[in-house]
Amino acid sequence: MIIYLYGEDSFRSRQQLKKMVGEFKQKRDPQGLNVMSLDCAKEEPSKILNELMSAPFLAEKRMVVLENLLTNNDKDLMGAILEKVTEKKCPEDLVWIFYQSEKLSRIKEVKDLEKLLQKEKFAQKFDLLKGIQFINLIKKTIEDGNGKIQNDAVNYLAQNVGSDMWYLKGLINQLVAYKDGSEIDLKDVKLFLEEDVDDNIFNMVDAIVSGNKKLGFKLLDKQREMGEDDMKLFLMILRQFRILIQMRSFYEENINSNSGDMARVLGIHPFVVKKSLGMMKRYDLNKLKSLYNKLLEIDIKTKTGVAPQNLLVDLFVMEV
């Protein structure tokens, strides 16, 4: 069986991938011995091909998740997999999941493989939601987190959050935790959702990324002295890193594009793009991603009670 999950909305496609892997483990692989996930943008070609054809271990089925295979520029690897898909050489006891969330490689083999995968019976495309579908998704995400929200607050979120579902999910988590069972209203949303980039937050993130600990702590302390909540500060820092990663990734693929193109394609407010443009050009994409992953770890540690959020943020600034 071949499954292809792709599209601009990496948040929903990632949720679907997690659901599929979870259901497979529950039904066929409770010990976790027959699910293999590979980051194909980095993994050795020989290992990818080997895992792709390895038989199940003491089970009827085995699942192989190939993440971002279509980002790989290795023509021999892509040609070999293209041949297997073309000739339907996926063994009956294997499930291949092709999960694509990154930009595609421009080599011919990738283009040909993607055309084939899109025609597969179990291919699912995840487009960015708009209008009532987007509003319903916000409501469902809040309900799934055991939260409640007023209609005007939902509409405000839908109008001002842009298309960044990862940011939206983080924002919702913070709002639900903040209200602790009470209904979220418009005032709460406006407290956490900033339509523009606050200069102090922007400068603080710039100082953090550049490794200027002294300035980073100074600006962080200033925000706290002004009464800003650590939860809100963390969310704003996380959002700014997410925006920088989106912009940097788009810039590297479309080096001749302008800020207007970037704002339209990414669904980010034009003012935010212009404000972040100079900063985005100064920093490497891998560095931004590395720091963003550390922030996600802070979010998990905060929610699981490992340490207070303010302490984890301070350690983050110290370690950068």
N, C-alpha and C positions, 0 to 999 in steps of 0.2 A: 504493500500500500504506500502511495506517495501523497503527502499533504504539503501544500504550499501556503504559507501565511505571509502576507505582504501588504504594503500600503503606507500612506503618510501617517496614519494614526498608530504609532508604535505602542501607545498605551493600551489600546484595546486589543491589538494583535498579541502583545505580550501577555495580557490577561488570558486570551484564548489558548496560547501556548502553555501557560501554567496550568490551566484547566485540563487540557488534553494529557499532559504528562501526569498530573495528579490522578486522573481517572484510570490511566493505564497502570500506574503503580498499584492503585487500590484493587483493580480487577485482576491483573496478571502478574504483578511484580512487587508484592508487599515488602520484600527484603531489599529492593533497590539494586538488584544485580543485573538487570537487563534494560537499563536506560542509560544511554551515553549521550552527553551534550558536548559539542565541539565548537569552539570559536574558530571558524574556518578562515577568518581574515588573518589569523596568526598561527594556526596549527600547521604542523608538517604535513605535506601532501600524502606521504606514505601512511601516516597514521589515519588520515581521513579515509583513504581508500580501504585500509585494513578494517577499520571499525564499520565501514559501510557494508561490508560483506560478512562480518563475523556472525556466526550462528548463535541462537539463544543458549543460555546456560541453565540447564535444568528447568526449562520453561517452554511454552508453546510459541511465544512471541518475544521479539526484542525490538526496542525503539531506539532509533538514532536521530538526534536533533542536530541539524547542520545550521548553525547560526551564521548568518551573513556570508554564506558561501559565495554569493554573487558579487561580493566585494573583492574577491581574490583575483589577482592578475596572472596567476600561473596557468598558462595556456595548456600545458600537458595535463594538469589536474582537471581543469574545466573540460577539456576534450574527452578525458576518460569518463567523467560523470555524465557528460552530454550523451555519450555513446550508450551508457547504461540506461538512461532515461528514455532515449530514442528507441532502443531495442527492448524496452520493458524488462530489464534484467533485475528488478527489485524482487528478491526471493519472497515467497508467500509467508514465511515466518518472520519477516522483518517489516517494520514501519519506518519509513524515512520521512522526517518532517524538515522541510526547507523553510527556515524562518529568516526573513529579510527585513531589517530595520534601517540599515545604512545605505549610503549611495552605491549604485551599481558600478562595477568596473566597466570600462568602455571596450573591452576586447570582444571580438566577434563571438567567441564561444559562449560568453555570458549572455549576450543578446539572444542567441539561438536557444540556450537553455531556458531563459526566462519565458520565452514564447511558448515552449513546450509545457513548462510548469503551470503557466496561467490556464492552459487547456485541461489540466488534470481535473478529475471529478471532484476531488476534495480541496481544490484551490479556494482560498478565501481572501478577498481584498478588503482592507480596512481604510476607507476614506474618512477624512475629517468630517465630523458631524456638524450640521448647521441647523438653525431655527429650532423647531419644536423637538426634533430628535436630540439636539444638544441639551436643551432644557430638561428633557426627560432623563437623559444620562446623568445630569447633575443631581436631580432628585433621587434617582436610584442609588447613586454613589453615596449620598448622604444617608439614605435609608439603610443601606448595607452596613454603614458604620454606626447604626443605632442612633442616628441624629434626626432632627426635625428642623424644617426651615419654612419661612413665610414666602409666599409667591413673589412679592416685590423684591425680596432678597435674591431669590433664584434668578429672576429676570436681570437684575443688576450684575450678578456673576456672569451670566451668559453674554451680556453686552460688553463687559469690560475685561474678561479674563483672557481673551484671544483664543488661539487654537491649541495652546500648550496644555495637554491633558495631564502631563506629569506635574506641572505646576499647580493645576487645578486640584488634583488629588491631594497634594501636600497641603494646599490651602484649606480644603475641606476637612482633612484630618485635624488641622490646627483649630479650625472653627468648632468642630464637634467636641474636641477636648476642652476648649475654652468655655463652652456653654455647659458642658457636663450634664447633659440630659434635658436642658432647657431649649426652647425653640430659638433657632438662629433668626435674627431680624436684620433689616437693612443697615441699621447702625453698626451691628457686629461686622457685617461684610465690609463696610467702608473703613472700619478700624484696621482690617487686615489687608485689604486690597488697595494697592496704590496704582493709580492710573499712569503716573509719570515716575521717572526715576528720581528719588530724593538725592540731592547733591551729596549730602553727608554719607548716605549709604553707598552711593557710587564711588566716592573717594575712598571710603573704607575698604570696599572690595578691591579697588585698584591697589591700595597699600598692601592688602593681604596677598594678592596674587604676585606682586613684585617682591614679596619677602621683607617688606619694611615693617617689622614687628612693632617698633616704637610708635610709628604713626598709626598703624592698625589698632593698637590698644588705646591710643589717645582718642581716636574717633569712636571706637566702641564704647569707651567710658563716657564720652560726651553724650552719646545716644541714651545711655542708661541714666545719666544725670538729668536728662530732659524728660525722663519718665517712660521711655519706651520699654515695652515688655520684651523679655528675652526670647519668648516664643515668636513674637512678631519680627524681631531683629533677625533671628535665624531664618525665618521664612523669606524675608526680603533678600538676605544674602544668597540663599539657595536659588531664588528666582533669578537674581542677576547672573549667577554662574550659568544657569540653564540658558539664559538668553545669549550669553557670550559664546557658549558652545554651539548653539544653533547658528548664530551668525558666522562664527569662524568656519564651521563645516560648509555652510552655503558659500562663503567667500572663496574657499579653496576649490570648490567645484565650478564656481562662476566668477572668476577673478575680474572680469570686465563689467560686471553688473553694477548698478548704482544702489543707493540706499532705499530708493523707492521700490525697486524690484525686490530687495531683501525684505522690506516691511510687508509687501503684498504676499509674497510666497510663504513667508514664515508666520504670517498672521500676528505680527508684533506692531505696536503703535509706532508710526513714523518718528515721533519725537524720541522714543526710547532707542530706536535704531541709530538715529543721528547722534544721540548722547553717548552711545556705547561703541560707536564705530572706531574711534581712535584707539580706545582701550583694546578692542577686539584684535586689531592689527598688530598690537605689540606682543601678543602672547600666543604660544604654540598650542595647537588643539589638544595634543596629548597631555600637556600640563594642565590645561583647563579641565579635561576629563578626569584626570587623577585627583585633582582637588575636589571636583564635584562628587566623586565616589566617596571621598572621605566625609563630605557633608551628609551623604545618604547614610553612612555608618553612624554618624552622630544622631540622626533622626531615629534610627533603630534602637540605639543605646538609650536614648531619652525615653522612648515609648516602653522599653522593657525594664526601665528603672535601674539601669547600670550606674548612671551618674546624673547629676543635675545638668540641665541644658546649658546654663551659663558657664559651668566649669568645662564642659566639653567644647564649647565654642572658644573659650580662652586657650585651651590646649591646642585646638586647631590653628589658631593664629600663631601660637608659639612654635608649632612644628613645621609650618609652611617654609 
